[in-house]
Amino acid sequence: MLTDINPKLPMRDKKVTREFYIKKLGFNQLGSTDYDGYLMIEKDRIQIHFFEYKELDPKENYGQVYIRTDNIDDFYQSLLDKKTRIHPNGPLEIKSWGQKEFSILDPDNNLLTFGQSIAD
């Protein structure tokens, strides 16, 4: 039985990635061990893992994660309050498939889309 999923995304610079996810998105570093070339972060009930890929060309990175939330309006506002850049093609809006969504890009061009069912 499947019980969880923890996506692994590429990062060029662990310090930059850590700072972005902690300061801009409100995540915490997972665990107390600092693994060389590997980062694990968490927020609420989700984890995202990162592996170091120094040669990554962000223009050629297509990493994507869809994250469901149960309070998208407050989360979106918290990101605006922290001056987190929202993807220019991904502002908060209701989609035809019944989701309220928005998107951001992290420092390595990984696309994070946050969504909440409008039936909630």
C-alpha positions in Angstrom: 0.0 0.0 0.0 1.3 3.4 -0.9 1.3 5.9 1.9 3.4 8.9 1.0 5.4 10.6 -1.7 8.5 12.8 -1.3 9.6 14.4 -4.5 13.3 14.9 -5.2 14.2 18.0 -7.2 17.6 19.2 -8.5 19.4 22.2 -6.8 22.6 24.0 -7.8 23.4 25.5 -4.4 22.1 24.0 -1.2 22.5 27.3 0.8 20.4 29.2 -1.8 17.7 26.5 -1.9 17.5 26.2 1.9 17.2 29.9 2.3 14.5 30.2 -0.3 12.3 27.4 1.0 12.7 28.4 4.7 12.5 32.2 4.4 10.2 32.6 1.4 7.9 29.6 1.7 8.0 28.8 5.5 9.4 25.3 5.3 11.8 23.9 7.9 14.9 21.8 7.4 14.1 18.1 8.1 16.3 16.4 10.6 19.5 17.5 12.2 22.0 15.8 9.9 23.5 17.9 7.2 24.0 15.6 4.3 26.6 16.6 1.7 24.8 17.5 -1.5 21.3 16.6 -0.2 18.6 18.7 1.5 15.3 17.7 3.0 12.7 20.2 4.0 9.2 19.9 5.4 6.1 22.0 6.0 3.0 20.7 7.6 2.6 17.1 6.2 4.8 17.3 3.1 8.5 16.9 2.5 10.5 17.9 -0.5 14.0 16.4 -1.0 16.8 18.0 -3.1 19.9 16.6 -4.7 22.9 18.7 -5.7 23.3 19.1 -9.4 25.8 21.9 -9.8 25.8 21.7 -13.7 22.0 22.2 -13.8 20.9 24.8 -16.4 17.8 26.3 -14.9 16.5 27.1 -18.4 16.5 23.3 -19.1 15.0 22.2 -15.8 11.5 20.9 -15.9 11.1 19.8 -12.3 7.5 20.2 -11.1 5.6 19.5 -8.0 1.8 19.9 -7.4 1.1 20.6 -3.7 -2.5 20.5 -2.4 -3.5 22.8 0.4 -6.6 23.4 2.5 -6.1 27.1 3.0 -4.7 28.5 -0.3 -5.9 32.1 0.3 -4.0 32.5 3.5 -0.9 30.7 2.2 -0.9 32.9 -1.0 -1.2 36.0 1.1 1.7 34.9 3.4 3.9 34.5 0.3 2.9 38.0 -0.9 3.7 39.4 2.5 7.2 37.8 2.2 7.6 39.3 -1.3 7.8 35.9 -2.8 7.6 36.2 -6.6 4.6 34.5 -8.1 5.0 33.0 -11.5 3.9 35.5 -14.1 1.7 32.8 -15.7 0.5 31.4 -12.4 -1.4 34.0 -10.3 -4.0 32.8 -7.9 -7.1 31.9 -9.9 -9.9 29.3 -10.2 -9.2 26.9 -13.0 -11.8 25.2 -15.1 -11.0 21.8 -13.6 -12.3 22.9 -10.2 -9.1 23.9 -8.5 -8.0 27.3 -7.1 -4.2 27.4 -7.9 -1.1 29.5 -8.2 2.5 28.8 -9.1 6.0 29.9 -8.3 9.5 29.0 -9.5 12.3 28.2 -7.1 15.9 29.4 -7.7 16.6 26.4 -9.9 13.4 26.8 -12.0 11.5 24.0 -10.3 7.8 24.8 -10.8 5.7 24.5 -7.6 2.0 24.7 -8.1 -0.3 25.0 -5.1 -3.9 24.0 -5.4 -7.1 23.6 -3.4 -10.4 22.1 -4.6 -13.0 24.8 -4.8 -15.5 22.2 -3.4 -13.7 22.3 -0.1 
